[in-house]
Amino acid sequence: MQLNAVNPRDEHLEETIVHELMHLKLYPLDQVTESLIVTQFEEGAPARSFAYRQFFEALEATVEELAKCFLLEFGEDRALSFGRCAGMRSLDELYEGLNNLE
C-alpha cells in the first residue's frame, strides 16, 4: 500500500489504511466470488458485466461500513469521511425492495 502524504487523495489516512486492510481481510471471499462470475458468465456478456458491477458495489459498501465500524470503536480520529463511497448506496439501501424469503 502506498500513501501520498504530500498530496493525499483522502483527508483521513487512518480510515484509508483501515479500509484497505479490510479489503485484504475479505480478499479470499472476493476471489471466490470473482471466480464464480468468471466461470459462470461469458466474457463480454451483459450478465457478466451486471454481476461484476453488483459484486463490486456490494464489496465496496461492505468494506466501507466495516472500516467505519472498526474506526468508530477503535480509531484515533472518529470524525470519518466518506471519500469515494460518499455517493454509493449503503448496505441497507442495496437490499431495499428485496422480498422476504420466509
Biopython code that builds the backbone (N, CA, C, O; Angstrom):
import numpy as np
from Bio.PDB.StructureBuilder import StructureBuilder

atoms = [
    (1, "MET", "N", (0.855, -1.161, 0.000)),
    (1, "MET", "CA", (0.000, 0.000, 0.000)),
    (1, "MET", "C", (0.903, 1.226, 0.000)),
    (1, "MET", "O", (1.831, 1.327, 0.803)),
    (2, "GLN", "N", (0.626, 2.139, -0.893)),
    (2, "GLN", "CA", (1.374, 3.387, -0.945)),
    (2, "GLN", "C", (0.436, 4.544, -0.615)),
    (2, "GLN", "O", (-0.667, 4.643, -1.152)),
    (3, "LEU", "N", (0.897, 5.412, 0.276)),
    (3, "LEU", "CA", (0.121, 6.587, 0.644)),
    (3, "LEU", "C", (0.894, 7.830, 0.257)),
    (3, "LEU", "O", (2.101, 7.916, 0.484)),
    (4, "ASN", "N", (0.211, 8.779, -0.319)),
    (4, "ASN", "CA", (0.831, 10.029, -0.714)),
    (4, "ASN", "C", (0.579, 11.049, 0.395)),
    (4, "ASN", "O", (-0.465, 11.700, 0.423)),
    (5, "ALA", "N", (1.542, 11.180, 1.307)),
    (5, "ALA", "CA", (1.374, 12.081, 2.449)),
    (5, "ALA", "C", (1.464, 13.548, 2.035)),
    (5, "ALA", "O", (0.917, 14.417, 2.713)),
    (6, "VAL", "N", (2.148, 13.827, 0.931)),
    (6, "VAL", "CA", (2.321, 15.202, 0.464)),
    (6, "VAL", "C", (1.033, 15.725, -0.168)),
    (6, "VAL", "O", (0.629, 16.861, 0.078)),
    (7, "ASN", "N", (0.393, 14.888, -0.981)),
    (7, "ASN", "CA", (-0.825, 15.288, -1.683)),
    (7, "ASN", "C", (-1.849, 14.148, -1.593)),
    (7, "ASN", "O", (-2.143, 13.498, -2.596)),
    (8, "PRO", "N", (-2.387, 13.908, -0.399)),
    (8, "PRO", "CA", (-3.281, 12.757, -0.230)),
    (8, "PRO", "C", (-4.604, 12.943, -0.969)),
    (8, "PRO", "O", (-5.109, 14.058, -1.099)),
    (9, "ARG", "N", (-5.153, 11.825, -1.451)),
    (9, "ARG", "CA", (-6.466, 11.855, -2.105)),
    (9, "ARG", "C", (-7.575, 11.936, -1.067)),
    (9, "ARG", "O", (-8.643, 12.485, -1.337)),
    (10, "ASP", "N", (-7.327, 11.392, 0.117)),
    (10, "ASP", "CA", (-8.299, 11.414, 1.205)),
    (10, "ASP", "C", (-7.726, 12.200, 2.368)),
    (10, "ASP", "O", (-6.511, 12.253, 2.558)),
    (11, "GLU", "N", (-8.604, 12.805, 3.140)),
    (11, "GLU", "CA", (-8.179, 13.604, 4.286)),
    (11, "GLU", "C", (-7.869, 12.746, 5.502)),
    (11, "GLU", "O", (-7.152, 13.197, 6.395)),
    (12, "HIS", "N", (-8.372, 11.556, 5.562)),
    (12, "HIS", "CA", (-8.328, 10.729, 6.748)),
    (12, "HIS", "C", (-7.485, 9.478, 6.448)),
    (12, "HIS", "O", (-8.009, 8.462, 5.991)),
    (13, "LEU", "N", (-6.162, 9.568, 6.715)),
    (13, "LEU", "CA", (-5.268, 8.463, 6.361)),
    (13, "LEU", "C", (-5.556, 7.200, 7.158)),
    (13, "LEU", "O", (-5.447, 6.096, 6.624)),
    (14, "GLU", "N", (-5.923, 7.346, 8.427)),
    (14, "GLU", "CA", (-6.248, 6.170, 9.239)),
    (14, "GLU", "C", (-7.410, 5.405, 8.611)),
    (14, "GLU", "O", (-7.393, 4.176, 8.543)),
    (15, "GLU", "N", (-8.401, 6.136, 8.162)),
    (15, "GLU", "CA", (-9.561, 5.496, 7.536)),
    (15, "GLU", "C", (-9.163, 4.796, 6.234)),
    (15, "GLU", "O", (-9.617, 3.685, 5.957)),
    (16, "THR", "N", (-8.331, 5.438, 5.457)),
    (16, "THR", "CA", (-7.871, 4.839, 4.200)),
    (16, "THR", "C", (-7.116, 3.541, 4.473)),
    (16, "THR", "O", (-7.326, 2.543, 3.783)),
    (17, "ILE", "N", (-6.247, 3.551, 5.465)),
    (17, "ILE", "CA", (-5.464, 2.355, 5.792)),
    (17, "ILE", "C", (-6.373, 1.231, 6.272)),
    (17, "ILE", "O", (-6.232, 0.094, 5.824)),
    (18, "VAL", "N", (-7.303, 1.531, 7.175)),
    (18, "VAL", "CA", (-8.221, 0.504, 7.684)),
    (18, "VAL", "C", (-9.095, -0.030, 6.552)),
    (18, "VAL", "O", (-9.339, -1.234, 6.474)),
    (19, "HIS", "N", (-9.566, 0.851, 5.681)),
    (19, "HIS", "CA", (-10.380, 0.431, 4.529)),
    (19, "HIS", "C", (-9.615, -0.584, 3.683)),
    (19, "HIS", "O", (-10.151, -1.633, 3.327)),
    (20, "GLU", "N", (-8.375, -0.269, 3.368)),
    (20, "GLU", "CA", (-7.572, -1.172, 2.524)),
    (20, "GLU", "C", (-7.245, -2.468, 3.261)),
    (20, "GLU", "O", (-7.175, -3.525, 2.634)),
    (21, "LEU", "N", (-7.044, -2.411, 4.579)),
    (21, "LEU", "CA", (-6.806, -3.632, 5.350)),
    (21, "LEU", "C", (-8.047, -4.520, 5.367)),
    (21, "LEU", "O", (-7.936, -5.746, 5.369)),
    (22, "MET", "N", (-9.225, -3.904, 5.378)),
    (22, "MET", "CA", (-10.467, -4.686, 5.302)),
    (22, "MET", "C", (-10.555, -5.411, 3.948)),
    (22, "MET", "O", (-11.026, -6.546, 3.875)),
    (23, "HIS", "N", (-10.098, -4.744, 2.881)),
    (23, "HIS", "CA", (-10.053, -5.423, 1.574)),
    (23, "HIS", "C", (-9.158, -6.654, 1.652)),
    (23, "HIS", "O", (-9.499, -7.701, 1.103)),
    (24, "LEU", "N", (-8.022, -6.540, 2.325)),
    (24, "LEU", "CA", (-7.127, -7.697, 2.467)),
    (24, "LEU", "C", (-7.810, -8.827, 3.239)),
    (24, "LEU", "O", (-7.684, -9.998, 2.878)),
    (25, "LYS", "N", (-8.526, -8.474, 4.292)),
    (25, "LYS", "CA", (-9.219, -9.481, 5.099)),
    (25, "LYS", "C", (-10.292, -10.199, 4.284)),
    (25, "LYS", "O", (-10.497, -11.402, 4.444)),
    (26, "LEU", "N", (-10.974, -9.460, 3.413)),
    (26, "LEU", "CA", (-12.051, -10.040, 2.605)),
    (26, "LEU", "C", (-11.565, -10.626, 1.281)),
    (26, "LEU", "O", (-12.371, -11.140, 0.505)),
    (27, "TYR", "N", (-10.265, -10.558, 1.012)),
    (27, "TYR", "CA", (-9.723, -10.998, -0.276)),
    (27, "TYR", "C", (-10.112, -12.441, -0.632)),
    (27, "TYR", "O", (-10.485, -12.684, -1.779)),
    (28, "PRO", "N", (-10.044, -13.401, 0.287)),
    (28, "PRO", "CA", (-10.449, -14.768, -0.103)),
    (28, "PRO", "C", (-11.897, -14.835, -0.600)),
    (28, "PRO", "O", (-12.179, -15.516, -1.587)),
    (29, "LEU", "N", (-12.806, -14.141, 0.069)),
    (29, "LEU", "CA", (-14.200, -14.122, -0.393)),
    (29, "LEU", "C", (-14.320, -13.403, -1.732)),
    (29, "LEU", "O", (-15.096, -13.808, -2.597)),
    (30, "ASP", "N", (-13.556, -12.350, -1.890)),
    (30, "ASP", "CA", (-13.512, -11.595, -3.141)),
    (30, "ASP", "C", (-13.117, -12.526, -4.283)),
    (30, "ASP", "O", (-13.750, -12.523, -5.338)),
    (31, "GLN", "N", (-12.073, -13.321, -4.071)),
    (31, "GLN", "CA", (-11.579, -14.202, -5.125)),
    (31, "GLN", "C", (-12.552, -15.319, -5.459)),
    (31, "GLN", "O", (-12.704, -15.677, -6.627)),
    (32, "VAL", "N", (-13.214, -15.876, -4.449)),
    (32, "VAL", "CA", (-14.211, -16.917, -4.701)),
    (32, "VAL", "C", (-15.352, -16.350, -5.543)),
    (32, "VAL", "O", (-15.779, -16.968, -6.518)),
    (33, "THR", "N", (-15.834, -15.191, -5.167)),
    (33, "THR", "CA", (-16.960, -14.581, -5.891)),
    (33, "THR", "C", (-16.553, -14.224, -7.315)),
    (33, "THR", "O", (-17.291, -14.490, -8.264)),
    (34, "GLU", "N", (-15.380, -13.622, -7.458)),
    (34, "GLU", "CA", (-14.922, -13.259, -8.805)),
    (34, "GLU", "C", (-14.732, -14.504, -9.670)),
    (34, "GLU", "O", (-15.068, -14.488, -10.855)),
    (35, "SER", "N", (-14.198, -15.583, -9.093)),
    (35, "SER", "CA", (-14.033, -16.833, -9.842)),
    (35, "SER", "C", (-15.372, -17.393, -10.299)),
    (35, "SER", "O", (-15.496, -17.887, -11.420)),
    (36, "LEU", "N", (-16.365, -17.316, -9.435)),
    (36, "LEU", "CA", (-17.701, -17.785, -9.818)),
    (36, "LEU", "C", (-18.268, -16.966, -10.974)),
    (36, "LEU", "O", (-18.868, -17.517, -11.896)),
    (37, "ILE", "N", (-18.076, -15.660, -10.920)),
    (37, "ILE", "CA", (-18.567, -14.801, -12.004)),
    (37, "ILE", "C", (-17.871, -15.154, -13.309)),
    (37, "ILE", "O", (-18.520, -15.289, -14.346)),
    (38, "VAL", "N", (-16.556, -15.304, -13.260)),
    (38, "VAL", "CA", (-15.773, -15.598, -14.470)),
    (38, "VAL", "C", (-16.163, -16.945, -15.070)),
    (38, "VAL", "O", (-16.249, -17.080, -16.290)),
    (39, "THR", "N", (-16.400, -17.947, -14.215)),
    (39, "THR", "CA", (-16.718, -19.278, -14.741)),
    (39, "THR", "C", (-18.163, -19.428, -15.188)),
    (39, "THR", "O", (-18.467, -20.301, -16.001)),
    (40, "GLN", "N", (-19.055, -18.598, -14.675)),
    (40, "GLN", "CA", (-20.474, -18.758, -14.979)),
    (40, "GLN", "C", (-20.975, -17.883, -16.121)),
    (40, "GLN", "O", (-22.023, -18.169, -16.699)),
    (41, "PHE", "N", (-20.242, -16.818, -16.456)),
    (41, "PHE", "CA", (-20.705, -15.895, -17.488)),
    (41, "PHE", "C", (-19.632, -15.703, -18.540)),
    (41, "PHE", "O", (-18.451, -15.572, -18.219)),
    (42, "GLU", "N", (-20.046, -15.686, -19.798)),
    (42, "GLU", "CA", (-19.100, -15.482, -20.894)),
    (42, "GLU", "C", (-18.551, -14.064, -20.876)),
    (42, "GLU", "O", (-19.249, -13.115, -20.517)),
    (43, "GLU", "N", (-17.290, -13.936, -21.269)),
    (43, "GLU", "CA", (-16.663, -12.617, -21.346)),
    (43, "GLU", "C", (-17.444, -11.746, -22.330)),
    (43, "GLU", "O", (-17.786, -12.186, -23.427)),
    (44, "GLY", "N", (-17.716, -10.523, -21.927)),
    (44, "GLY", "CA", (-18.445, -9.587, -22.771)),
    (44, "GLY", "C", (-19.961, -9.690, -22.645)),
    (44, "GLY", "O", (-20.681, -8.853, -23.188)),
    (45, "ALA", "N", (-20.452, -10.695, -21.942)),
    (45, "ALA", "CA", (-21.906, -10.869, -21.781)),
    (45, "ALA", "C", (-22.454, -9.805, -20.832)),
    (45, "ALA", "O", (-21.818, -9.485, -19.827)),
    (46, "PRO", "N", (-23.624, -9.258, -21.142)),
    (46, "PRO", "CA", (-24.233, -8.275, -20.245)),
    (46, "PRO", "C", (-24.432, -8.817, -18.824)),
    (46, "PRO", "O", (-24.296, -8.080, -17.847)),
    (47, "ALA", "N", (-24.751, -10.101, -18.719)),
    (47, "ALA", "CA", (-24.958, -10.697, -17.390)),
    (47, "ALA", "C", (-23.664, -10.658, -16.570)),
    (47, "ALA", "O", (-23.696, -10.430, -15.361)),
    (48, "ARG", "N", (-22.542, -10.878, -17.228)),
    (48, "ARG", "CA", (-21.249, -10.837, -16.535)),
    (48, "ARG", "C", (-20.948, -9.426, -16.051)),
    (48, "ARG", "O", (-20.495, -9.234, -14.923)),
    (49, "SER", "N", (-21.197, -8.448, -16.896)),
    (49, "SER", "CA", (-20.988, -7.045, -16.509)),
    (49, "SER", "C", (-21.889, -6.684, -15.338)),
    (49, "SER", "O", (-21.458, -6.015, -14.398)),
    (50, "PHE", "N", (-23.130, -7.124, -15.396)),
    (50, "PHE", "CA", (-24.073, -6.859, -14.309)),
    (50, "PHE", "C", (-23.589, -7.497, -13.004)),
    (50, "PHE", "O", (-23.588, -6.850, -11.957)),
    (51, "ALA", "N", (-23.179, -8.765, -13.071)),
    (51, "ALA", "CA", (-22.721, -9.475, -11.871)),
    (51, "ALA", "C", (-21.495, -8.790, -11.277)),
    (51, "ALA", "O", (-21.420, -8.606, -10.062)),
    (52, "TYR", "N", (-20.541, -8.411, -12.113)),
    (52, "TYR", "CA", (-19.351, -7.705, -11.634)),
    (52, "TYR", "C", (-19.721, -6.388, -10.975)),
    (52, "TYR", "O", (-19.233, -6.077, -9.889)),
    (53, "ARG", "N", (-20.569, -5.624, -11.616)),
    (53, "ARG", "CA", (-20.960, -4.315, -11.085)),
    (53, "ARG", "C", (-21.647, -4.468, -9.724)),
    (53, "ARG", "O", (-21.334, -3.742, -8.780)),
    (54, "GLN", "N", (-22.575, -5.407, -9.631)),
    (54, "GLN", "CA", (-23.282, -5.636, -8.376)),
    (54, "GLN", "C", (-22.334, -6.127, -7.284)),
    (54, "GLN", "O", (-22.418, -5.697, -6.133)),
    (55, "PHE", "N", (-21.441, -7.025, -7.657)),
    (55, "PHE", "CA", (-20.487, -7.564, -6.687)),
    (55, "PHE", "C", (-19.567, -6.473, -6.153)),
    (55, "PHE", "O", (-19.396, -6.344, -4.941)),
    (56, "PHE", "N", (-18.975, -5.689, -7.047)),
    (56, "PHE", "CA", (-18.026, -4.680, -6.585)),
    (56, "PHE", "C", (-18.711, -3.543, -5.829)),
    (56, "PHE", "O", (-18.115, -2.963, -4.922)),
    (57, "GLU", "N", (-19.935, -3.222, -6.182)),
    (57, "GLU", "CA", (-20.667, -2.210, -5.424)),
    (57, "GLU", "C", (-20.938, -2.711, -4.008)),
    (57, "GLU", "O", (-20.759, -1.972, -3.040)),
    (58, "ALA", "N", (-21.370, -3.965, -3.888)),
    (58, "ALA", "CA", (-21.624, -4.538, -2.565)),
    (58, "ALA", "C", (-20.322, -4.698, -1.782)),
    (58, "ALA", "O", (-20.301, -4.466, -0.573)),
    (59, "LEU", "N", (-19.250, -5.085, -2.445)),
    (59, "LEU", "CA", (-17.949, -5.235, -1.781)),
    (59, "LEU", "C", (-17.473, -3.900, -1.218)),
    (59, "LEU", "O", (-17.063, -3.831, -0.059)),
    (60, "GLU", "N", (-17.522, -2.848, -2.017)),
    (60, "GLU", "CA", (-17.074, -1.533, -1.547)),
    (60, "GLU", "C", (-17.928, -1.028, -0.396)),
    (60, "GLU", "O", (-17.399, -0.481, 0.572)),
    (61, "ALA", "N", (-19.240, -1.203, -0.485)),
    (61, "ALA", "CA", (-20.117, -0.761, 0.598)),
    (61, "ALA", "C", (-19.822, -1.549, 1.873)),
    (61, "ALA", "O", (-19.807, -0.979, 2.964)),
    (62, "THR", "N", (-19.590, -2.849, 1.741)),
    (62, "THR", "CA", (-19.277, -3.688, 2.898)),
    (62, "THR", "C", (-17.964, -3.272, 3.539)),
    (62, "THR", "O", (-17.892, -3.094, 4.754)),
    (63, "VAL", "N", (-16.931, -3.117, 2.729)),
    (63, "VAL", "CA", (-15.619, -2.715, 3.245)),
    (63, "VAL", "C", (-15.707, -1.353, 3.917)),
    (63, "VAL", "O", (-15.145, -1.156, 4.994)),
    (64, "GLU", "N", (-16.402, -0.419, 3.294)),
    (64, "GLU", "CA", (-16.517, 0.927, 3.857)),
    (64, "GLU", "C", (-17.243, 0.893, 5.198)),
    (64, "GLU", "O", (-16.814, 1.545, 6.150)),
    (65, "GLU", "N", (-18.327, 0.147, 5.282)),
    (65, "GLU", "CA", (-19.077, 0.087, 6.532)),
    (65, "GLU", "C", (-18.310, -0.658, 7.622)),
    (65, "GLU", "O", (-18.371, -0.265, 8.786)),
    (66, "LEU", "N", (-17.587, -1.727, 7.271)),
    (66, "LEU", "CA", (-16.752, -2.423, 8.256)),
    (66, "LEU", "C", (-15.639, -1.515, 8.772)),
    (66, "LEU", "O", (-15.355, -1.486, 9.970)),
    (67, "ALA", "N", (-15.016, -0.778, 7.863)),
    (67, "ALA", "CA", (-13.947, 0.146, 8.266)),
    (67, "ALA", "C", (-14.489, 1.211, 9.209)),
    (67, "ALA", "O", (-13.861, 1.520, 10.222)),
    (68, "LYS", "N", (-15.638, 1.766, 8.890)),
    (68, "LYS", "CA", (-16.223, 2.805, 9.742)),
    (68, "LYS", "C", (-16.601, 2.245, 11.123)),
    (68, "LYS", "O", (-16.380, 2.908, 12.136)),
    (69, "CYS", "N", (-17.162, 1.044, 11.168)),
    (69, "CYS", "CA", (-17.497, 0.433, 12.458)),
    (69, "CYS", "C", (-16.244, 0.224, 13.292)),
    (69, "CYS", "O", (-16.229, 0.527, 14.485)),
    (70, "PHE", "N", (-15.197, -0.289, 12.671)),
    (70, "PHE", "CA", (-13.942, -0.511, 13.377)),
    (70, "PHE", "C", (-13.384, 0.801, 13.908)),
    (70, "PHE", "O", (-12.974, 0.889, 15.065)),
    (71, "LEU", "N", (-13.371, 1.819, 13.056)),
    (71, "LEU", "CA", (-12.803, 3.113, 13.456)),
    (71, "LEU", "C", (-13.636, 3.809, 14.522)),
    (71, "LEU", "O", (-13.080, 4.470, 15.399)),
    (72, "LEU", "N", (-14.943, 3.677, 14.465)),
    (72, "LEU", "CA", (-15.776, 4.293, 15.498)),
    (72, "LEU", "C", (-15.495, 3.684, 16.867)),
    (72, "LEU", "O", (-15.617, 4.358, 17.890)),
    (73, "GLU", "N", (-15.120, 2.412, 16.881)),
    (73, "GLU", "CA", (-14.822, 1.748, 18.147)),
    (73, "GLU", "C", (-13.361, 1.928, 18.568)),
    (73, "GLU", "O", (-13.077, 2.161, 19.743)),
    (74, "PHE", "N", (-12.435, 1.821, 17.608)),
    (74, "PHE", "CA", (-11.015, 1.775, 17.954)),
    (74, "PHE", "C", (-10.181, 2.897, 17.345)),
    (74, "PHE", "O", (-8.998, 3.019, 17.663)),
    (75, "GLY", "N", (-10.760, 3.704, 16.493)),
    (75, "GLY", "CA", (-9.997, 4.714, 15.777)),
    (75, "GLY", "C", (-9.545, 5.875, 16.638)),
    (75, "GLY", "O", (-10.168, 6.209, 17.646)),
    (76, "GLU", "N", (-8.455, 6.476, 16.220)),
    (76, "GLU", "CA", (-7.935, 7.652, 16.910)),
    (76, "GLU", "C", (-8.755, 8.890, 16.562)),
    (76, "GLU", "O", (-9.075, 9.703, 17.429)),
    (77, "ASP", "N", (-9.088, 9.016, 15.282)),
    (77, "ASP", "CA", (-9.869, 10.160, 14.799)),
    (77, "ASP", "C", (-11.249, 9.643, 14.419)),
    (77, "ASP", "O", (-11.389, 8.929, 13.426)),
    (78, "ARG", "N", (-12.259, 9.990, 15.187)),
    (78, "ARG", "CA", (-13.592, 9.433, 14.958)),
    (78, "ARG", "C", (-14.453, 10.288, 14.024)),
    (78, "ARG", "O", (-15.604, 9.942, 13.762)),
    (79, "ALA", "N", (-13.910, 11.397, 13.520)),
    (79, "ALA", "CA", (-14.624, 12.216, 12.529)),
    (79, "ALA", "C", (-14.328, 11.614, 11.165)),
    (79, "ALA", "O", (-13.311, 11.925, 10.544)),
    (80, "LEU", "N", (-15.228, 10.745, 10.703)),
    (80, "LEU", "CA", (-14.957, 9.975, 9.489)),
    (80, "LEU", "C", (-15.390, 10.703, 8.229)),
    (80, "LEU", "O", (-16.365, 11.454, 8.217)),
    (81, "SER", "N", (-14.630, 10.454, 7.169)),
    (81, "SER", "CA", (-15.003, 10.961, 5.855)),
    (81, "SER", "C", (-15.660, 9.813, 5.099)),
    (81, "SER", "O", (-15.681, 8.683, 5.587)),
    (82, "PHE", "N", (-16.183, 10.084, 3.940)),
    (82, "PHE", "CA", (-16.768, 9.018, 3.149)),
    (82, "PHE", "C", (-16.057, 8.832, 1.814)),
    (82, "PHE", "O", (-16.360, 7.892, 1.079)),
    (83, "GLY", "N", (-15.118, 9.713, 1.495)),
    (83, "GLY", "CA", (-14.304, 9.544, 0.299)),
    (83, "GLY", "C", (-15.102, 9.171, -0.926)),
    (83, "GLY", "O", (-16.169, 9.728, -1.183)),
    (84, "ARG", "N", (-14.577, 8.223, -1.682)),
    (84, "ARG", "CA", (-15.217, 7.829, -2.942)),
    (84, "ARG", "C", (-16.535, 7.108, -2.736)),
    (84, "ARG", "O", (-17.304, 6.949, -3.684)),
    (85, "CYS", "N", (-16.810, 6.667, -1.513)),
    (85, "CYS", "CA", (-18.061, 5.958, -1.234)),
    (85, "CYS", "C", (-19.194, 6.896, -0.834)),
    (85, "CYS", "O", (-20.307, 6.446, -0.560)),
    (86, "ALA", "N", (-18.916, 8.194, -0.801)),
    (86, "ALA", "CA", (-19.935, 9.157, -0.369)),
    (86, "ALA", "C", (-21.211, 9.050, -1.198)),
    (86, "ALA", "O", (-22.312, 9.183, -0.662)),
    (87, "GLY", "N", (-21.073, 8.813, -2.481)),
    (87, "GLY", "CA", (-22.239, 8.748, -3.355)),
    (87, "GLY", "C", (-22.817, 7.359, -3.525)),
    (87, "GLY", "O", (-23.825, 7.182, -4.209)),
    (88, "MET", "N", (-22.181, 6.364, -2.903)),
    (88, "MET", "CA", (-22.654, 4.991, -3.051)),
    (88, "MET", "C", (-23.792, 4.702, -2.077)),
    (88, "MET", "O", (-23.908, 5.339, -1.030)),
    (89, "ARG", "N", (-24.617, 3.744, -2.434)),
    (89, "ARG", "CA", (-25.693, 3.323, -1.558)),
    (89, "ARG", "C", (-25.135, 2.513, -0.387)),
    (89, "ARG", "O", (-24.150, 1.790, -0.539)),
    (90, "SER", "N", (-25.765, 2.637, 0.772)),
    (90, "SER", "CA", (-25.361, 1.847, 1.932)),
    (90, "SER", "C", (-25.839, 0.412, 1.745)),
    (90, "SER", "O", (-26.601, 0.122, 0.823)),
    (91, "LEU", "N", (-25.391, -0.483, 2.621)),
    (91, "LEU", "CA", (-25.849, -1.874, 2.533)),
    (91, "LEU", "C", (-27.361, -1.959, 2.686)),
    (91, "LEU", "O", (-28.010, -2.742, 1.992)),
    (92, "ASP", "N", (-27.928, -1.161, 3.586)),
    (92, "ASP", "CA", (-29.383, -1.168, 3.748)),
    (92, "ASP", "C", (-30.066, -0.784, 2.442)),
    (92, "ASP", "O", (-31.048, -1.410, 2.043)),
    (93, "GLU", "N", (-29.553, 0.238, 1.781)),
    (93, "GLU", "CA", (-30.159, 0.694, 0.525)),
    (93, "GLU", "C", (-29.986, -0.329, -0.590)),
    (93, "GLU", "O", (-30.853, -0.448, -1.456)),
    (94, "LEU", "N", (-28.863, -1.079, -0.582)),
    (94, "LEU", "CA", (-28.648, -2.094, -1.614)),
    (94, "LEU", "C", (-29.717, -3.180, -1.562)),
    (94, "LEU", "O", (-30.052, -3.781, -2.583)),
    (95, "TYR", "N", (-30.253, -3.430, -0.365)),
    (95, "TYR", "CA", (-31.221, -4.509, -0.202)),
    (95, "TYR", "C", (-32.664, -4.032, -0.133)),
    (95, "TYR", "O", (-33.572, -4.836, 0.080)),
    (96, "GLU", "N", (-32.886, -2.732, -0.310)),
    (96, "GLU", "CA", (-34.256, -2.208, -0.317)),
    (96, "GLU", "C", (-35.041, -2.867, -1.447)),
    (96, "GLU", "O", (-34.524, -3.062, -2.547)),
    (97, "GLY", "N", (-36.260, -3.197, -1.168)),
    (97, "GLY", "CA", (-37.125, -3.737, -2.210)),
    (97, "GLY", "C", (-37.030, -5.234, -2.399)),
    (97, "GLY", "O", (-37.829, -5.808, -3.139)),
    (98, "LEU", "N", (-36.068, -5.892, -1.745)),
    (98, "LEU", "CA", (-35.986, -7.333, -1.861)),
    (98, "LEU", "C", (-37.106, -7.974, -1.038)),
    (98, "LEU", "O", (-37.445, -7.494, 0.044)),
    (99, "ASN", "N", (-37.648, -9.012, -1.535)),
    (99, "ASN", "CA", (-38.736, -9.690, -0.842)),
    (99, "ASN", "C", (-38.185, -10.573, 0.275)),
    (99, "ASN", "O", (-37.123, -11.178, 0.133)),
    (100, "ASN", "N", (-38.902, -10.638, 1.361)),
    (100, "ASN", "CA", (-38.544, -11.535, 2.444)),
    (100, "ASN", "C", (-38.754, -12.968, 1.938)),
    (100, "ASN", "O", (-39.811, -13.289, 1.396)),
    (101, "LEU", "N", (-37.746, -13.823, 2.118)),
    (101, "LEU", "CA", (-37.809, -15.178, 1.597)),
    (101, "LEU", "C", (-38.583, -16.125, 2.499)),
    (101, "LEU", "O", (-38.859, -17.261, 2.112)),
    (102, "GLU", "N", (-38.934, -15.673, 3.693)),
    (102, "GLU", "CA", (-39.674, -16.558, 4.605)),
    (102, "GLU", "C", (-41.156, -16.511, 4.340)),
    (102, "GLU", "O", (-41.925, -17.194, 5.016)),
]
sb = StructureBuilder()
sb.init_structure("model")
sb.init_model(0)
sb.init_chain("A")
sb.init_seg("    ")
for serial, (resi, resn, name, xyz) in enumerate(atoms, 1):
    if name == "N":
        sb.init_residue(resn, " ", resi, " ")
    sb.init_atom(name, np.array(xyz, "f"), 0.0, 1.0, " ", f" {name:<3s}", serial, name[0])
structure = sb.get_structure()
